[in-house]
């Protein structure tokens, strides 16, 4: 299926679908709807039913079971995002395939003298002899997450063509994952009635994720009191200094640059201020739910203190949950999703590299809605970078895992 995968991957990344922060609409870009329409037509040709493309460009559909009547099998699904990330580079992707990579640096773009340097990314030399897909250095490659789209579409097309035994399979393609799991939050889950699901949205061969951060965001808005310096005493209340007070009440040892693994943090990632007001934004993360709630409580307590200290000004806090830890959704009733995933790795001869992800996937949100949704590798490296690359042998292994998950749910392998 290598050739079929590569053909699909190239077709999908040719559709420009970079998401855009602050667009004020879902999807944030029309290219995502264009890609969803393309996938809708391809799924229809495969025999998918109940196809639905929502006003938010969430595409859902079902491949009906072909198992003998009365056969019990779990209903499974995949959720894959349509968008590529905006890192300030070109939204257009110009891929190239390095056949039988022989090692050493790669010139990505002769005209612009852009190079992939082994000294900076030595991991690529693990794939000497493999065919590797790279960009031209002016954009990301888009393997995040179009390699996942090509993965499931290639496997499903093969299953249909060969009439391979399978239970009910649902698919969901969603927009705007890269800007806050927005598409997953606009899913109509009545159209995705699965027992459990999977995402394919992480990196190198073997990575397997069923633990992610619990995530939230905080915005502190401070309305100060302005005055001319000649008459400021007892009148001026400087919102910038109140913002500084807030930041100084947080633990400097609990920041992204001071933590690793499953350690959580509060990341003050923005301060905008002027004489009359200030806005502080922060991200709150912790794998442990109790630790996450404690960090939210710390933020609330800091704001309560500021309100007491500065009673003459208005201080507002907007604190929102963004997504949850996938692991918190696992129960005795649905842990078959993880058991099958680990078994699929073994059947595909892939060593499991369990990752407690310092981030989230669409599954991090979907899991909070009662659908346990672990995640597995695409095979690509250096997501969100012009040095993103995809070894095709790793992509084939990811497809093998996808196929094994279908077999395990159908009961055709054990």
Secondary structure, 3 states (H helix, E strand, C coil): CHHHHHHHHHHHHCCCCECCCCCCCCCCCHHHHHHHHHHHHHHHHHCCEEEEECCCCCEEEEECCCCCCCCCCCCEEEEEECCECCCCCCCCCCCEEECCCCCCCEEEECCCCEEECCCCCHHHHHHCCCCEEECCCCCCCCHHHHHHHHHHHHHHHHHHHCCCCCCCEEEEEECCHHHCCHHHHCCCHHHCCCCEEEEEEECCCCEEEEECCEEEEEEEEEECECCCHHHCCCCCECHHHHHHHHHHCCCCCCCHHHCCCCCCEEEEEEEEECCCEEEEEEEEEECCHHHHHHHHHHHHHHHHHHHHHCCCCEEEEEEEEEECCHHHHCCCCCCHHHHHHHHHHHHCCCCCEEEECCCCCHHHHHHHCCCCEEEEECCEECCCCCCCEEEHHHHHHHHHHHHHHHHHHHCCCC
